[in-house]
Amino acid sequence: MPVIPHNRLTFGDAECEAVAQAVRSGQWAQGLRVQELEAALAQTAGVEHAVCVASGFSALRLSLGALGIQPSDTVVIPAYCCVALANATLAWGATPVPVDIEPTGWNGGAQAFRAAIAERRPRAIIAVNTFGMPCEVDQLSSAGVPVIEDCAHAFGLQVGEKWLGSRSEVGVLSFYATKLIGGGEGGAVLTGSRAIADYVRSARDYGDQPASAYRMNDKMNDLEAALVLTQLKRLPELIWAREAIAQRYLKEFSGHGVSVIYRLPANGQPRIWYRFAVEMLTRPAVSVVAELRHAGIQADVPVYDWRPAGGPRAPIADRAYRNLVSLPLYPSLTRDEQDRVVSAFLSLCAELGKAART
Ligand SMILES: *Cc1c(COP(=O)(O)O)cnc(C)c1O
């Protein structure tokens, strides 16, 4: 039986045609399609300005630049997160300060963030909507330090009065191929601040500017923009397809080994189901991933532990890096494939249950 991949891209004729049209137009570099995408993103997020850049990493790095980051500064980030957050900070010679997360939703908690703010007086905080679970931006925004909301896993959702990406000074997006909206590569900065938008618009380009180590050609191109625009138009459909699969997993996995062998992801609403990350309670994630791959299911460890040894204590982040297993979840996962994921996971957990009892 064919292996079920951890990610499979969702696309159809619309995506193919959009890119073909962009190719035929003879406008391949940053052009009208990037402009059109910026308008569409600003509208989707309910923000004044959206500026497209080369990647999520570019969006993070240039957001920090717009906030005036200096080499002597610190940036508070979750201890459990994509290494891009640390790298974007290090790119300015500044210091990332990882703070521990909370086990419900695996996001940084307001309390830990506030303690780190009081102690370190950082230039900025980066909060992440991990796996699609909205982080507590409101409680951070009042602390007097600018908040960057990383929406790489969650976009197109309203939380309370506001859309994700509009809840703080800056929102950032990634359009890496396997993200919620794919464009191959690409990213965007969302903001209500004209000054921040102007900075990013200028800094992404080095043309006709004095020599600088900080202008790194962070532009998005029109071929990527054509792809992202097409995916953005079908975002509600993509979100709904993920939701339906996640709800099925939650139902299928709610008996048997739950809370003994594994713990299910938080189903607090509203959320986006970018990843379905199960916490294994009796075996480390790497061994469970190996077993599932043996059964033809490409599960994966969702986040790689980038932290240098000897850093601040973060027991819950340690637990997340060690125990979380991400199961295949994407709009093109067929009903049959879902059946296979469910049965492989449940039979592995039944074995783990037997092993735990003897
Ligand atoms: C993927 C990702 C990034 C980086 O985006 P790239 O486009 O790959 O540079 C940043 N933050 C989070 C949470 C991500 O998942």
The ligand as an SDF file (V2000), in Angstrom:
LIG
                    3D

 15 15  0  0  0  0  0  0  0  0999 V2000
    7.1430   28.0450    8.8060 C   0  0  0  0  0  0  0  0  0  0  0  0
    7.1140   28.9700    9.9520 C   0  0  0  0  0  0  0  0  0  0  0  0
    7.8800   30.1390    9.9540 C   0  0  0  0  0  0  0  0  0  0  0  0
    8.8760   30.4580    8.8750 C   0  0  0  0  0  0  0  0  0  0  0  0
    8.3090   30.5920    7.6340 O   0  0  0  0  0  0  0  0  0  0  0  0
    9.2000   30.3600    6.3030 P   0  0  0  0  0  0  0  0  0  0  0  0
    8.3160   30.8990    5.2370 O   0  0  0  0  0  0  0  0  0  0  0  0
    9.4260   28.9010    6.1860 O   0  0  0  0  0  0  0  0  0  0  0  0
   10.4470   31.1310    6.4570 O   0  0  0  0  0  0  0  0  0  0  0  0
    7.7520   30.9920   11.0310 C   0  0  0  0  0  0  0  0  0  0  0  0
    6.9350   30.7040   12.0600 N   0  0  0  0  0  0  0  0  0  0  0  0
    6.1860   29.5800   12.0950 C   0  0  0  0  0  0  0  0  0  0  0  0
    5.2900   29.3340   13.2550 C   0  0  0  0  0  0  0  0  0  0  0  0
    6.2590   28.6700   11.0410 C   0  0  0  0  0  0  0  0  0  0  0  0
    5.5440   27.5490   11.0910 O   0  0  0  0  0  0  0  0  0  0  0  0
  1  2  1  0
  2  3  1  0
  2 14  2  0
  3  4  1  0
  3 10  2  0
  4  5  1  0
  5  6  1  0
  6  7  2  0
  6  8  1  0
  6  9  1  0
 10 11  1  0
 11 12  2  0
 12 13  1  0
 12 14  1  0
 14 15  1  0
M  END
$$$$
